[in-house]
Amino acid sequence: MFSEQNPPVSGSLALIIFGSVIIAGFFASLGKEPQFYDFWDNLFYTTVFGFLPASFGTYHYFKGRKKQQILIADMKEYHLIKLASEKQGTLTAIDVAIHLKTSHQNAKAILNQLQNQGVFSIKVHEDGVVVYHLNDFLPERH
């Protein structure tokens, strides 16, 4: 179906690792007896080639993770709407749990969240089964 793995952040991780190596080199050079100009040169190069890339990589890593989480949520909604349309506009938490390969509690939480967004409405049958109906579903089209 779809994957919830980490987003493609290899470039960000490469910048973080590169910057960290440069920063570690700077701190390792502090153990030597530096000349005055060596310290300031090293500090400048460490800032340009260490701190800035590491900061830039960290920023883009977390920005990419947030985008991926939004995409995953959108994909779940898409797949649940598609599943509901295949089942005459109705879903139960068990349907969602099986389809998303998740727990019953997690499936109920996802459906409740979509219900709060106005995607589904809830109806409880006389036997106690909670059924989620897809709003704006027209069965004759499907």
N, C-alpha and C positions, 0 to 999 in steps of 0.2 A: 504494500500500500504506500506508505511513505516513512521516512526515517526521522527520528528525533536525535540523530547524532550531532556532534559539534559542528558548527558552521565551518566553511572553508576559511580558516584563519592562519594558514601557514605563513603568509607574508607578515602578518602581525607578530606571530611567534618568532619568526626569524629576526625581526627588528628588536624584539625584547631580548632575545638571546645575544645578538650582536652587541647591543648596548650594554648588557650586563657584563659581557666579556671585557669590553673596553673599560667599564667602571672598575671591574676587579683588577685590571692591569694598572689603573691609576693608583688604587689603594696599595697594590703590591709595590709600586715604585716609591711609595712614601717611606718604606723601610730603609731605602738607600739614603745616602747623604746627598740630597739634591742641591744643586746650585739654585740661586734665587730665580733665574730666568727659566730653569728647567721646571720648577714647580708651576709657574704661571703658564708656561707653554703646555704642560701636561694637563693643567686644569682647563685651559681653553679647549684643547683637543678632546678631553674627556666630556666636556659639556656638549661640544658639537657632534662628536661621533659616539657618545655614550648616553648621556642623559636625554638628549633630544630624541634620538631614535627609539630608546626604550619607552619614553613617555608617549611618543606618537604611536608606537606599536601597541602599548597598553590601552590607549584610548580607542583605537580601531578594533582591538580584540573585543572589548566589552560592547562597543557599538554594534559589531557584527553579531555578537551573541544575542543582543536585544532584537535585532532585525530577524534573526533566525527564530526566536521565540514567537514573534508576531506571525511569521510565515507558517509556523507549525500550527498555531491557533487557527489561522485562516484555512489551512488544509483540513484540519479536523472538522471545522464548520462545513466546508464544502463536501467532505465525504459523508457527514451525517445528513446533510440536506439531500444528497444524492441517494443515500440509503433509504431515507424516509420517502422519497418520491418513488422508489422501487417497491415500497411496502404500503402503497396507497396513502401516503402522507402521515403514517403513524409509526412511532417507535416506542420501545420500552427500554428501560435501563439495561436489561439483559441483552437486547439487540445491540446496543452500543458497546457494552462490555465485550461481547464476542467480536464485533467488527473491529474495535480498536485494540483488542487484546489487552484489556485493562480490568481493574477490579470493578465490582458492582457499585461500590461507593464512589469511585472516581467517575464512573459513567453517569451516575445520578447527579454528581456535581457539575459535570459538563452540560448535561441536559438542563439543569436548573439555571445555569449561567446563560444558555441560549434562550431559555424561557424568559429570563429577566431582560434580555435584549430584544424580545418580541419576535423571535424566530419561531418558537414553538408555544403552544398553549397546552395546559394540563387538563386532563379529564381523568377522574377516578371512576373505574367501573364498580358495579355493585359487589363484585367479588374482591375488591380492594386493590386490583392491579392499576398502577398509575401508567397512563398512556399519554405520550406527548404527541400532539397533532401539529403538523407543519402548517403554519399560517400561510395564507395565500396559495394553498395547494388546490389545483383544479384537476380532479381525477380523470375527466374526459380527455384531457390533453395527453395523458400518459398511458 
